[in-house]
Amino acid sequence: VVDEEHGPRSYWFACNKWLGQGLEDGLLERTLPVCLEDPRAVFTDYKVDFHTSRVRGAGTDATVYFQLCGEEQDSEVQRVVAPKEAFERGAVDSFSYK
């Protein structure tokens, strides 16, 4: 948020991504559009549950990605930042996203 020094206006710059090597897409800088209204009002908190099968060989140590798909728009592809023991056979792993 940037507030005018001598005025009533505030400007928001919604990023909603991590900045840093090894985080999400690894970018260290982004170009952000200015918002004249608080963008937090339009974001919804989501709880995403990942159910890993119980069949033999189920589970993964790979990086997991997901995308929320809606009637009006889809989210960007999200990388799941999970502990090493996540996505094991028969497990349910839950994560929160905006």
C-alpha positions as CSV (number, residue, x, y, z in Angstrom):
1,V,0.0,0.0,0.0
2,V,1.2,3.5,-0.9
3,D,-0.6,6.4,0.8
4,E,-0.6,9.9,-0.5
5,E,1.5,12.1,1.9
6,H,-1.0,15.0,1.9
7,G,-4.2,13.4,0.6
8,P,-6.9,10.8,1.3
9,R,-5.9,8.3,-1.4
10,S,-4.2,5.0,-1.1
11,Y,-2.9,2.8,-3.9
12,W,-2.6,-1.0,-3.6
13,F,-0.3,-3.3,-5.5
14,A,-1.5,-6.9,-5.3
15,C,1.2,-9.4,-5.8
16,N,-0.1,-12.6,-4.2
17,K,3.1,-14.5,-4.9
18,W,6.3,-15.1,-3.2
19,L,9.4,-13.3,-4.3
20,G,12.6,-15.3,-4.0
21,Q,14.7,-17.9,-5.6
22,G,13.4,-21.4,-4.8
23,L,9.9,-20.0,-4.1
24,E,7.1,-20.6,-6.6
25,D,8.5,-19.4,-9.9
26,G,11.7,-18.0,-8.5
27,L,11.2,-14.5,-9.7
28,L,12.8,-11.7,-7.7
29,E,10.8,-8.8,-9.2
30,R,7.3,-8.3,-10.7
31,T,5.4,-5.6,-12.5
32,L,2.2,-5.0,-10.6
33,P,-0.8,-3.0,-11.7
34,V,-2.1,-0.3,-9.4
35,C,-5.4,-0.9,-7.6
36,L,-7.4,2.1,-6.4
37,E,-9.4,-0.2,-4.0
38,D,-8.1,-2.7,-1.5
39,P,-7.7,-5.9,-3.5
40,R,-7.9,-8.1,-0.4
41,A,-11.6,-7.6,-0.6
42,V,-11.9,-9.7,-3.8
43,F,-9.7,-12.6,-2.7
44,T,-11.2,-15.7,-1.2
45,D,-9.4,-18.1,1.2
46,Y,-9.5,-21.7,-0.2
47,K,-8.7,-24.9,1.7
48,V,-7.4,-27.4,-0.9
49,D,-7.4,-31.1,0.1
50,F,-5.2,-33.6,-1.7
51,H,-6.2,-37.2,-1.3
52,T,-3.5,-39.7,-2.2
53,S,-4.7,-43.2,-3.2
54,R,-4.2,-46.2,-1.0
55,V,-3.2,-48.5,-3.9
56,R,0.3,-50.0,-3.9
57,G,2.9,-47.5,-5.3
58,A,0.7,-44.4,-4.6
59,G,2.4,-41.3,-3.4
60,T,5.0,-38.9,-4.7
61,D,8.1,-37.0,-3.8
62,A,7.8,-34.8,-6.9
63,T,6.7,-31.2,-6.8
64,V,2.9,-30.9,-7.0
65,Y,1.0,-28.1,-8.8
66,F,-2.7,-27.3,-9.0
67,Q,-5.0,-24.8,-10.6
68,L,-8.5,-23.7,-9.4
69,C,-10.9,-23.6,-12.3
70,G,-14.1,-21.6,-12.1
71,E,-17.0,-20.6,-14.3
72,E,-15.7,-17.0,-14.9
73,Q,-12.0,-17.5,-14.5
74,D,-9.2,-19.8,-13.5
75,S,-6.4,-19.3,-11.0
76,E,-2.8,-19.3,-12.0
77,V,-1.0,-22.6,-11.6
78,Q,0.1,-22.9,-8.0
79,R,3.1,-24.8,-6.7
80,V,2.3,-26.6,-3.4
81,V,4.8,-25.8,-0.7
82,A,4.6,-28.9,1.4
83,P,6.6,-30.8,3.9
84,K,8.7,-33.7,2.7
85,E,6.3,-36.3,4.2
86,A,3.3,-35.0,2.3
87,F,1.5,-36.9,-0.5
88,E,2.2,-40.3,0.9
89,R,0.1,-43.4,0.2
90,G,-3.4,-43.1,1.8
91,A,-2.8,-39.6,3.1
92,V,-5.0,-36.5,3.0
93,D,-2.9,-33.3,2.9
94,S,-4.6,-29.9,3.3
95,F,-3.3,-26.5,2.4
96,S,-4.7,-22.9,2.5
97,Y,-4.5,-20.6,-0.5
98,K,-5.9,-17.1,-1.5
